[in-house]
């Protein structure tokens, strides 16, 4: 009876309400849910309120996404187009470049470094017959030279052939790959020499109306015995290549099993002398090379690598703030770079360097330090041409470089200008100083060339006599235009200092003119700023592309360790 009664009640419920005895009566049945889901008919009038609540979302977000996507694709397409146009213009210089005009004055520029290229980028070549003389036919971006020695950047990525610049000027610029051997200030003639491949010497004399000396300087050795024979400099591209070759030789010869442990450690001990930005950057690059690459490819030498930095002064990086100096010291200590200050180099032998230090009692004692590679990042000294000029003039009393006035004119020489490392000024011998001096001289020559010697015109600054030299022209123009000062003296604007200290970290002292304060930065943020600043300072789009690709290649595949 009980089963029959339950069956009857269940049947009645199913017929009446299609509900199960095991399901809560307050919830809709599965049948009802399916009926609602598959019901595609128009809702009744009394269900209008529920239809409004379940309305479809607004289409605005999808429209915004489409607009954003189109704008992004448009910017990418515009960037690619501009990049292609820049490459095309770079590869196709003007074929109808006008040749020199004998009626114009001749401007001779000696050198192809930071100052000379800055002049060439600024000057209007239609105003002069411009002649460039340099022993190398390329501009070298020296700020990244430490990176090329360890393989982080390819050497050709930071050089720009000087003819790439000259062929894109409005008028023809003559270039000689030669070295200036003499300057005759009375006859206004420079003598240039070049050794040919068959051993002959080519000599030519060039007349000038204006002469600019931007020949740079040589590495100062302070007469230390053995430094030139057994050490490596870091000033030119061939210095970087020599360092690279020496590193690989030391690594490969340290592989021989019959070497005693001291000799093996000596081969892989890399010593850097000089606590300025160049020495510190190379030490940081070398530490990266060891950590990221050499320890992986030379595991048997992993515990023998060492880097030592020697500085004669009490502190490294004197141009940076004390806070950044301490940060660099702590970082070098963590990366096993030994910094030895108050240590003077006295002699270099094939296997050791002799340094002078003070013992705890204050007495000076000598110490021998074994090394496999020695990199000398010392100061500068004048080149033979500059020494010859200095000793021939009574007005030149400083043996470190040429003395110039506020307009970069050489004291004791008419219509001769000098800038960069070959001068003796109150400014540090840096690329930043030489670049600003070059831009200043380029603008000065543009003003000198725009002076109308015969008939004054509205677009000219002043009418003067053609027989006056540059100093007289500048003085007379400023006298007649005392309120505006056609020619203003050079004023250096220090933008700041940057240095890479290894492990993708850098330090930066930046001047902010509108805030009238200096910002000190270090770490990863300064590293990204360091890279951005150097990319923007590179000479051309070609250099920027190559350096950026080199950094990507190094991050993906590491540095090359071939003995090339």
ABEGO torsion letter per residue (X at the ends): XAAAAAAAAAAAAAAAAGBBAABBAABBBAAAAAAAAABABBBBAAAAAAAAAABBBBAAAAAAAAAAAAAAAAAAAAAAAAAAAAAAAAABBBAABBBBBAABBBBBBBEABAAAAAAAAABBAAABBBBBBBABABBBBAAAAAAAAAGABBAAAABBBAAAAAAABABBBBBBBBBBABBBAAAGBBBBBBBBAAGBBBBBBBBBABBBBBAEBBBBAGGBBGAAAABBBBABAAAAAAAAAAAAAAAAAAABAABBAAAAAAAABBBBBEABAAAAAAAAAAAAAAAAAAAAABAAAAAABBBBBBBABABBGAABBAAAAAAAAAAAAAAGBBBBBGBBBABBBAABBBBBBBBAAGBBBBBBBBBABBBBBBBBBBBAAAAAAAAABAABABAAEBBBBAAGBBBGBBGBBBBEAABBBABBBBAAAAAAAAAAAAAAAAAAAABBAABBBAABABBBBAABBAAAAAAAAAAABAAAGABBBBBBBBAEBBBBAEGGBBBBBBBBAAAGBBBBBBEAAAAAAAAAAAAAABABAAAAAAAAAAAAAAAAAEBBABBX
